[in-house]
């Protein structure tokens, strides 16, 4: 599992990446795919938004600019969110 200065690069490029411990700082509207031991998401104000664990299997979650995603012992992949349609 990746734990060095390159951790998170593959995941941010839309490829699955095995991660020991990493904090993703989200800069654009994206979809995060996660599978593993622990993932916790907080918003731009530091408020807890969601937590996932191995019991949840594969999770897809929308994340927004300013969110932080804390991954421990899992694999993650982030990709562009679909364009929002004006309502």
Secondary structure as UniProt FT lines:
FT   TURN            5..8
FT   HELIX           9..12
FT   TURN            13..14
FT   STRAND          17..25
FT   STRAND          30..42
FT   TURN            44..45
FT   STRAND          48..53
FT   HELIX           54..56
FT   STRAND          59..63
FT   TURN            65..66
FT   STRAND          68..80
//
